[in-house]
């Protein structure tokens, strides 16, 4: 009985850790897009081809890494939920 409670507590800690990673990833992604939007709106980034191509590459790389991380953390959290349910 006590072993199951200890295992549940450990799984809860892992779940909370991954939830924090998930939230941090979402915040970083939103902050990145808000920063890019503000840079365009204030005119700090002029829309010419020499600046748009590297910016597009960086944006697509950052977005793809963030989406992969979001899916990974969500999958880990679902696995933890299943383990807790099976206890």
C-alpha positions as semicolon CSV with decimal commas, in nm:
position;residue;x (nm);y (nm);z (nm)
1;X;0,000;0,000;0,000
2;X;0,271;0,244;0,098
3;X;0,477;0,157;-0,211
4;X;0,183;0,248;-0,435
5;X;0,148;0,582;-0,257
6;X;0,519;0,655;-0,297
7;X;0,504;0,561;-0,666
8;X;0,198;0,785;-0,714
9;X;0,378;1,077;-0,550
10;X;0,682;1,027;-0,774
11;X;0,458;1,014;-1,081
12;X;0,282;1,330;-0,965
13;X;0,618;1,506;-0,939
14;X;0,716;1,390;-1,288
15;X;0,379;1,506;-1,421
16;X;0,421;1,850;-1,264
17;X;0,776;1,877;-1,399
18;X;0,659;1,802;-1,753
19;X;0,363;2,037;-1,713
20;X;0,606;2,312;-1,620
21;X;0,820;2,233;-1,926
22;X;0,507;2,242;-2,143
23;X;0,399;2,580;-2,006
24;X;0,749;2,723;-2,045
25;X;0,763;2,610;-2,408
26;X;0,428;2,775;-2,480
27;X;0,540;3,098;-2,313
28;X;0,868;3,103;-2,509
29;X;0,684;3,043;-2,836
30;X;0,437;3,321;-2,768
31;X;0,710;3,561;-2,656
32;X;0,904;3,490;-2,974
33;X;0,605;3,566;-3,197
34;X;0,512;3,876;-2,998
35;X;0,872;4,001;-3,029
36;X;0,877;3,940;-3,403
37;X;0,542;4,118;-3,441
38;X;0,659;4,419;-3,240
39;X;0,981;4,436;-3,444
40;X;0,780;4,454;-3,766
41;X;0,524;4,699;-3,629
42;X;0,784;4,942;-3,495
43;X;0,988;4,921;-3,814
44;X;1,301;4,773;-3,660
45;X;1,289;4,497;-3,919
46;X;1,236;4,628;-4,269
47;X;1,061;4,378;-4,495
48;X;1,327;4,321;-4,759
49;X;1,443;3,990;-4,903
50;X;1,785;3,993;-4,733
51;X;1,631;4,008;-4,385
52;X;1,314;3,808;-4,442
53;X;1,484;3,485;-4,556
54;X;1,706;3,440;-4,246
55;X;1,419;3,550;-4,022
56;X;1,189;3,296;-4,186
57;X;1,445;3,020;-4,140
58;X;1,497;3,106;-3,774
59;X;1,123;3,131;-3,716
60;X;1,049;2,798;-3,882
61;X;1,331;2,628;-3,691
62;X;1,219;2,771;-3,357
63;X;0,855;2,685;-3,429
64;X;0,929;2,328;-3,537
65;X;1,148;2,261;-3,233
66;X;0,880;2,406;-3,006
67;X;0,604;2,195;-3,162
68;X;0,816;1,880;-3,132
69;X;0,881;1,959;-2,765
70;X;0,512;2,030;-2,701
71;X;0,413;1,695;-2,851
72;X;0,687;1,516;-2,655
73;X;0,583;1,668;-2,322
74;X;0,216;1,600;-2,392
75;X;0,293;1,236;-2,472
76;X;0,498;1,195;-2,155
77;X;0,217;1,349;-1,950
78;X;-0,040;1,113;-2,103
79;X;0,183;0,816;-2,020
80;X;0,214;0,935;-1,661
81;X;-0,165;0,979;-1,637
82;X;-0,210;0,621;-1,759
83;X;0,040;0,491;-1,505
84;X;-0,137;0,676;-1,223
85;X;-0,472;0,537;-1,337
86;X;-0,333;0,182;-1,337
87;X;-0,214;0,210;-0,975
